Amino acid sequence: MKKKLIALAVAGALAAPVIASAQGTNVTIFGRVQAEYSGVDNGNNAYQSGISDNSRSSRWGLQITEDLGRGLKANARMEMGLNTGAGSASTPREQWVGLSSNNWGDVKFGRVQSPFKDFAGGMTIDPFAYTTLQGNGAGGTMTGSANGMGSGANGFVNSAIRFDSISTEGFSFAGLLMPGDANQLNPQDANNASNILAPGGLGSAGMTGGKDGEFDGQAAAKYAGNYMGHDYSVFGGYSRDNANVQQKAAGMRVEETWRVGGTWKYENLSVVGQYERVYNAIGAATCTSAAALSQNGQGTTALPGSGQCNSAMNANGDGDIWHVGTNYKWGNTLLVAQGGAMAADAIGAVAARDSRSFTVGAIHSLSKRTSLFGGYQRVTVGAQSAGDATAHHNAGNRNTWTVGMRHNF
């Protein structure tokens, strides 16, 4: 008995400094674990299926807050992504420190999410976000830019400042600014003459460029209201990615993306949609692998993979992207039908290309934290020229199915 009391006393003494240092600070452990069994047939490559989470839904992290009084709080967030099918746990997600106020909103410093991803449209209007059927994957109905400023699962921007306002009379605003030389923080990108579009790996994919004192940024605004039981919102945004020195030497210019869209909901039925116009694509010229079953596949003969460039513009080219969807809540089940189209304009010797997608499926909630989901996606790809360097990604229509399970904690 005495030995047990001594052991408890020692344990309490060792724990005391930790408890003391945490006084006044709240730390919440949060996360998500997901696995999908998916199959892909894109016509040119052999049929593939597997159990994984290449859409990068799984994650864990710490949310830290301290009440500073008078409506002001200090906040921090550290988050890492997982792949339950591959056993990997090394994808950095949000990592920032900041302040929030009941009077003006939130400001964050560090690696933050793109407003195009989590504020105005993007992942917020896609029920299949973070699954193989997501709109920024092979469906190609949302930008999946490698610069981190798109709607992609890896839509994180490094070395950034982000501000989110409070909602005033239904209006709210979000803005992001990335200092000019931030791309130099990544040694893998320095003097990378072999591939000027390379983001330098998943952890550094938010290096948007903007060298020599130029700044990259993004701004978005939305209005939400209710009229006679009808909930609605409208939103719009602008994104700017300055070409760095190497990209300028290759003839590339400033990438600009404009977005408009809206949502409508009445009782159990909702309709969503957005339109994007991309000019002088830089980051959007890189293939998205978010929906790939084989994350290492590059779409080449040697590494066929299952990823496609359907959501990408031609390098330094322009294009349009549409996304529309309707959802119906039936008990604990959400029925989903959505789709859209991508059209990349021709530039130089590179041919124009386009894709259209249609997705149907359902998400069933077993509880507030656990859900099952499944569905089918059909992607129809326009004809490609024989000399198109991206033809190995795009030539051939695509059929994708998936069933999965997700638990939030």
C-alpha positions as CSV (number, residue, x, y, z in Angstrom):
1,M,0.0,0.0,0.0
2,K,2.8,2.4,0.9
3,K,4.6,1.6,-2.4
4,K,1.4,2.5,-4.3
5,L,1.1,5.8,-2.4
6,I,4.7,6.6,-3.0
7,A,4.3,5.9,-6.7
8,L,1.2,8.1,-7.0
9,A,3.0,10.9,-5.2
10,V,6.0,10.7,-7.5
11,A,3.7,10.7,-10.6
12,G,1.8,13.7,-9.2
13,A,5.0,15.6,-8.6
14,L,6.3,14.9,-12.2
15,A,2.9,15.9,-13.7
16,A,2.6,19.1,-11.6
17,P,4.9,21.3,-13.8
18,V,3.0,20.2,-17.0
19,I,-0.3,21.1,-15.5
20,A,1.0,24.4,-14.2
21,S,2.4,25.4,-17.6
22,A,-1.0,24.7,-19.2
23,Q,-3.0,26.8,-16.8
24,G,-5.2,29.3,-18.7
25,T,-4.5,27.4,-22.0
26,N,-7.0,25.0,-23.6
27,V,-5.5,22.2,-25.8
28,T,-7.9,20.1,-27.9
29,I,-6.8,17.0,-29.7
30,F,-8.8,16.5,-32.9
31,G,-8.6,14.5,-36.0
32,R,-10.2,12.2,-38.6
33,V,-9.5,8.7,-39.8
34,Q,-10.8,7.5,-43.2
35,A,-10.4,4.6,-45.5
36,E,-11.8,4.0,-49.0
37,Y,-12.0,1.0,-51.2
38,S,-11.9,2.5,-54.7
39,G,-11.6,1.4,-58.3
40,V,-10.6,3.4,-61.3
41,D,-10.7,2.5,-65.0
42,N,-9.5,5.3,-67.3
43,G,-9.4,3.4,-70.6
44,N,-5.7,3.7,-71.2
45,N,-4.2,2.1,-68.1
46,A,-5.0,-1.2,-66.4
47,Y,-8.0,-1.2,-64.0
48,Q,-6.9,-0.4,-60.5
49,S,-8.5,-0.8,-57.1
50,G,-7.2,-0.5,-53.5
51,I,-7.8,0.6,-50.0
52,S,-6.3,3.9,-49.1
53,D,-6.8,7.5,-48.2
54,N,-5.0,9.3,-51.0
55,S,-7.5,12.1,-50.9
56,R,-5.8,13.2,-47.7
57,S,-8.8,13.2,-45.4
58,S,-7.2,11.5,-42.4
59,R,-5.4,13.8,-40.0
60,W,-4.7,14.6,-36.4
61,G,-3.7,17.8,-34.6
62,L,-3.8,20.1,-31.7
63,Q,-6.0,23.2,-31.4
64,I,-4.7,25.6,-28.7
65,T,-6.4,28.7,-27.3
66,E,-5.8,31.1,-24.5
67,D,-8.4,33.7,-23.3
68,L,-6.6,37.0,-23.0
69,G,-9.7,38.9,-21.8
70,R,-12.0,41.6,-23.3
71,G,-13.0,39.3,-26.2
72,L,-9.4,38.6,-27.4
73,K,-7.9,35.1,-27.7
74,A,-4.5,33.7,-28.6
75,N,-4.8,30.7,-30.9
76,A,-2.5,28.1,-32.5
77,R,-2.9,25.0,-34.6
78,M,-0.6,22.1,-35.4
79,E,-1.9,19.4,-37.8
80,M,-0.5,16.5,-39.7
81,G,-2.1,14.4,-42.5
82,L,-2.2,10.6,-42.7
83,N,-2.8,7.9,-45.3
84,T,-4.4,4.9,-43.7
85,G,-3.8,2.7,-46.7
86,A,-0.1,3.5,-47.1
87,G,0.9,3.8,-43.4
88,S,2.3,7.3,-44.0
89,A,1.9,10.2,-41.5
90,S,4.1,12.9,-42.8
91,T,2.0,15.4,-44.7
92,P,2.0,18.8,-43.0
93,R,-1.4,20.6,-42.9
94,E,-2.2,23.7,-41.0
95,Q,0.5,25.1,-38.8
96,W,0.0,28.6,-37.5
97,V,-0.3,31.0,-34.5
98,G,-2.7,33.9,-34.3
99,L,-5.2,36.1,-32.5
100,S,-9.0,36.3,-32.6
101,S,-11.5,38.9,-31.5
102,N,-15.2,39.0,-31.1
103,N,-15.1,42.6,-32.6
104,W,-13.0,42.1,-35.7
105,G,-12.3,38.4,-36.5
106,D,-9.2,36.2,-36.8
107,V,-5.6,36.7,-38.0
108,K,-3.2,33.8,-38.5
109,F,0.5,33.6,-39.3
110,G,2.2,30.5,-40.7
111,R,0.9,27.7,-43.0
112,V,-2.8,28.4,-43.5
113,Q,-5.6,27.1,-45.7
114,S,-6.6,28.9,-48.9
115,P,-9.8,31.0,-48.7
116,F,-10.7,29.4,-52.0
117,K,-10.7,26.1,-50.2
118,D,-12.5,26.7,-46.9
119,F,-14.3,30.1,-47.1
120,A,-15.8,30.9,-50.5
121,G,-17.0,27.8,-52.3
122,G,-14.4,25.0,-52.9
123,M,-14.5,22.3,-50.3
124,T,-17.4,24.0,-48.5
125,I,-19.9,23.2,-51.3
126,D,-18.6,19.7,-52.2
127,P,-20.1,17.0,-50.0
128,F,-17.5,14.5,-51.4
129,A,-14.6,16.7,-50.5
130,Y,-11.7,14.6,-49.3
131,T,-12.8,11.5,-51.1
132,T,-11.9,9.9,-54.4
133,L,-15.0,11.5,-55.9
134,Q,-14.1,15.1,-54.9
135,G,-14.6,17.9,-57.5
136,N,-11.0,19.0,-57.5
137,G,-9.7,15.5,-58.4
138,A,-10.1,13.7,-61.6
139,G,-13.6,15.2,-62.1
140,G,-11.9,18.5,-62.8
141,T,-14.7,20.8,-61.7
142,M,-12.6,22.9,-59.2
143,T,-9.0,24.1,-59.4
144,G,-6.5,21.8,-57.7
145,S,-3.5,24.2,-58.0
146,A,-0.1,23.1,-56.8
147,N,0.5,26.6,-55.5
148,G,-1.8,25.9,-52.6
149,M,-4.3,28.6,-53.6
150,G,-6.9,26.3,-55.2
151,S,-9.7,24.1,-53.8
152,G,-7.4,21.1,-53.6
153,A,-7.0,18.8,-50.6
154,N,-3.5,20.2,-50.3
155,G,-4.7,23.8,-50.5
156,F,-2.3,25.2,-48.0
157,V,-0.1,28.3,-48.4
158,N,3.2,28.5,-46.5
159,S,4.7,31.7,-45.0
160,A,1.4,33.5,-45.1
161,I,-0.8,35.9,-43.3
162,R,-4.6,35.3,-43.3
163,F,-7.4,37.5,-42.0
164,D,-11.0,36.4,-41.6
165,S,-13.6,39.1,-40.6
166,I,-16.6,38.6,-38.4
167,S,-20.0,38.4,-40.1
168,T,-21.7,41.8,-40.2
169,E,-25.3,42.0,-41.5
170,G,-24.5,38.7,-43.4
171,F,-21.3,40.0,-45.0
172,S,-17.9,38.5,-44.3
173,F,-14.4,38.7,-45.8
174,A,-11.2,36.6,-46.0
175,G,-7.8,37.6,-47.3
176,L,-4.4,36.0,-47.6
177,L,-1.0,37.5,-48.3
178,M,2.2,35.7,-48.9
179,P,5.5,37.8,-48.7
180,G,7.5,38.0,-51.9
181,D,10.5,35.9,-51.2
182,A,8.7,33.1,-49.4
183,N,9.5,30.5,-52.1
184,Q,13.1,30.8,-51.1
185,L,12.3,29.0,-47.8
186,N,12.2,25.8,-49.7
187,P,15.7,24.6,-50.7
188,Q,14.3,21.9,-53.0
189,D,12.9,24.6,-55.3
190,A,16.1,26.7,-55.5
191,N,17.6,26.6,-59.0
192,N,15.3,23.8,-60.0
193,A,15.9,24.1,-63.7
194,S,14.6,20.6,-64.4
195,N,11.0,21.4,-63.5
196,I,10.0,25.0,-62.8
197,L,6.5,24.0,-61.9
198,A,7.6,21.5,-59.2
199,P,6.2,22.3,-55.8
200,G,9.0,20.5,-54.0
201,G,6.9,17.8,-52.3
202,L,3.6,17.8,-50.4
203,G,4.9,19.7,-47.4
204,S,6.1,22.6,-49.5
205,A,3.4,22.7,-52.1
206,G,2.2,26.0,-50.7
207,M,5.3,27.9,-52.1
208,T,3.6,30.0,-54.7
209,G,6.5,32.0,-56.0
210,G,6.5,35.8,-56.2
211,K,10.3,36.2,-56.0
212,D,12.0,39.6,-56.1
213,G,9.8,41.5,-53.7
214,E,6.4,40.6,-55.4
215,F,3.6,39.4,-53.2
216,D,1.0,36.7,-53.8
217,G,-2.4,36.9,-52.4
218,Q,-6.1,35.9,-52.4
219,A,-9.2,37.7,-51.3
220,A,-12.8,36.5,-51.1
221,A,-16.1,37.8,-49.8
222,K,-19.6,36.3,-49.2
223,Y,-23.1,37.2,-48.1
224,A,-25.4,34.8,-46.4
225,G,-29.0,35.4,-45.7
226,N,-32.5,33.8,-45.2
227,Y,-35.8,34.7,-46.9
228,M,-39.0,32.9,-45.8
229,G,-37.1,29.8,-44.8
230,H,-34.8,29.8,-47.8
231,D,-31.1,29.9,-46.8
232,Y,-28.9,31.3,-49.5
233,S,-25.4,32.7,-50.0
234,V,-23.4,34.3,-52.7
235,F,-19.6,34.5,-52.9
236,G,-16.7,35.7,-55.0
237,G,-13.0,35.8,-54.9
238,Y,-9.7,36.7,-56.7
239,S,-6.4,34.9,-56.5
240,R,-3.0,36.1,-57.7
241,D,0.3,34.1,-58.0
242,N,3.2,36.1,-59.4
243,A,5.6,34.1,-61.6
244,N,9.1,33.7,-60.1
245,V,12.4,34.4,-61.9
246,Q,12.7,31.0,-63.5
247,Q,9.0,31.0,-64.6
248,K,9.4,34.5,-66.1
249,A,12.5,33.3,-68.0
250,A,10.3,30.6,-69.5
251,G,7.7,33.2,-70.7
252,M,5.2,32.7,-67.9
253,R,3.3,35.6,-66.4
254,V,1.1,36.4,-63.4
255,E,-1.5,33.7,-62.7
256,E,-4.9,35.1,-61.9
257,T,-8.1,33.3,-60.9
258,W,-11.6,34.8,-60.5
259,R,-14.4,32.9,-58.8
260,V,-18.1,33.5,-58.3
261,G,-20.8,31.2,-57.0
262,G,-23.7,30.6,-54.6
263,T,-25.8,28.2,-52.5
264,W,-29.5,27.8,-51.9
265,K,-31.2,25.5,-49.3
266,Y,-34.8,25.0,-48.5
267,E,-35.8,22.3,-45.9
268,N,-33.9,19.1,-47.0
269,L,-33.0,20.2,-50.6
270,S,-29.9,22.3,-51.5
271,V,-28.3,23.5,-54.7
272,V,-24.7,24.8,-55.1
273,G,-22.6,26.1,-57.9
274,Q,-19.5,28.1,-58.8
275,Y,-17.6,29.3,-61.9
276,E,-13.9,30.0,-62.1
277,R,-11.8,31.7,-64.8
278,V,-8.1,31.1,-64.8
279,Y,-5.6,33.3,-66.6
280,N,-1.9,32.4,-67.3
281,A,-1.9,29.2,-65.3
282,I,1.2,28.5,-63.2
283,G,0.3,26.3,-60.3
284,A,-2.9,25.1,-62.0
285,A,-0.7,23.6,-64.8
286,T,0.5,20.8,-62.4
287,C,-1.5,17.6,-62.3
288,T,-3.6,16.9,-59.2
289,S,-3.0,13.5,-57.6
290,A,-5.6,14.0,-54.8
291,A,-7.9,11.4,-56.2
292,A,-5.2,9.0,-57.3
293,L,-5.3,5.4,-56.0
294,S,-1.5,5.1,-56.7
295,Q,-0.2,8.3,-55.2
296,N,3.3,7.7,-56.7
297,G,2.0,7.3,-60.2
298,Q,2.9,10.1,-62.6
299,G,0.7,9.1,-65.5
300,T,3.6,8.0,-67.6
301,T,4.2,4.7,-69.3
302,A,6.6,3.7,-66.6
303,L,4.4,5.0,-63.7
304,P,0.8,4.9,-65.0
305,G,-0.8,5.8,-61.7
306,S,-4.5,6.7,-61.8
307,G,-4.2,10.5,-61.6
308,Q,-5.4,12.7,-64.4
309,C,-4.8,16.4,-65.3
310,N,-8.4,17.1,-65.9
311,S,-8.5,19.9,-63.4
312,A,-5.4,21.6,-64.8
313,M,-5.0,24.4,-67.4
314,N,-2.3,24.3,-70.0
315,A,0.9,25.9,-68.7
316,N,0.7,29.7,-69.1
317,G,-2.8,29.2,-70.6
318,D,-6.3,30.3,-69.8
319,G,-9.4,28.3,-69.1
320,D,-12.8,27.9,-67.5
321,I,-14.1,25.6,-64.7
322,W,-17.7,25.0,-63.7
323,H,-19.1,23.0,-60.7
324,V,-22.8,22.5,-59.9
325,G,-24.5,20.1,-57.5
326,T,-27.7,19.3,-55.7
327,N,-28.1,17.4,-52.4
328,Y,-31.1,16.0,-50.6
329,K,-31.2,15.0,-46.9
330,W,-33.3,11.9,-46.4
331,G,-33.2,11.0,-42.7
332,N,-29.6,10.3,-41.8
333,T,-28.6,10.0,-45.4
334,L,-27.4,12.7,-47.8
335,L,-28.1,12.0,-51.5
336,V,-25.6,13.7,-53.8
337,A,-25.6,14.5,-57.5
338,Q,-23.0,16.9,-58.9
339,G,-20.7,17.6,-61.8
340,G,-19.4,20.2,-64.1
341,A,-16.8,20.8,-66.8
342,M,-13.3,22.1,-67.4
343,A,-12.0,23.7,-70.6
344,A,-8.3,24.5,-71.0
345,D,-7.6,26.9,-73.9
346,A,-4.9,26.1,-76.5
347,I,-1.6,27.9,-76.2
348,G,1.2,27.7,-78.7
349,A,1.6,24.1,-80.0
350,V,-0.4,22.7,-77.0
351,A,-3.9,21.8,-78.0
352,A,-7.0,22.8,-76.1
353,R,-8.5,20.1,-73.9
354,D,-11.7,19.6,-71.9
355,S,-13.4,17.3,-69.6
356,R,-16.9,16.8,-68.1
357,S,-17.8,14.9,-65.1
358,F,-20.9,13.6,-63.3
359,T,-21.0,12.1,-59.8
360,V,-23.8,10.4,-57.9
361,G,-23.6,8.9,-54.4
362,A,-24.7,9.0,-50.8
363,I,-23.3,9.8,-47.3
364,H,-24.9,8.0,-44.4
365,S,-24.4,9.2,-40.8
366,L,-24.1,6.4,-38.3
367,S,-23.6,9.1,-35.6
368,K,-22.5,12.7,-35.3
369,R,-18.9,11.5,-35.8
370,T,-19.0,8.4,-37.9
371,S,-20.3,8.1,-41.5
372,L,-20.3,5.7,-44.5
373,F,-20.1,7.0,-48.0
374,G,-20.0,5.7,-51.6
375,G,-20.7,6.7,-55.1
376,Y,-19.7,6.6,-58.8
377,Q,-18.1,9.2,-61.0
378,R,-18.0,9.4,-64.8
379,V,-15.4,11.6,-66.5
380,T,-15.6,12.2,-70.3
381,V,-12.4,13.7,-71.8
382,G,-12.3,15.6,-75.0
383,A,-10.1,14.3,-77.9
384,Q,-6.4,15.0,-77.5
385,S,-3.8,15.7,-80.2
386,A,-1.2,13.1,-80.7
387,G,1.6,15.5,-79.8
388,D,0.0,16.7,-76.6
389,A,2.5,16.1,-73.8
390,T,-0.4,15.6,-71.4
391,A,-2.2,13.0,-73.5
392,H,-1.2,10.1,-71.3
393,H,-3.2,11.7,-68.5
394,N,-6.2,12.7,-70.4
395,A,-6.8,10.5,-73.4
396,G,-9.5,8.0,-72.3
397,N,-12.7,8.4,-70.3
398,R,-12.7,7.6,-66.7
399,N,-15.0,5.5,-64.4
400,T,-14.4,5.7,-60.7
401,W,-16.3,4.1,-57.8
402,T,-15.7,4.1,-54.1
403,V,-17.1,3.0,-50.7
404,G,-15.6,4.3,-47.5
405,M,-15.9,5.0,-43.8
406,R,-14.9,8.2,-41.9
407,H,-14.7,8.9,-38.1
408,N,-14.1,12.3,-36.7
409,F,-12.7,12.8,-33.2
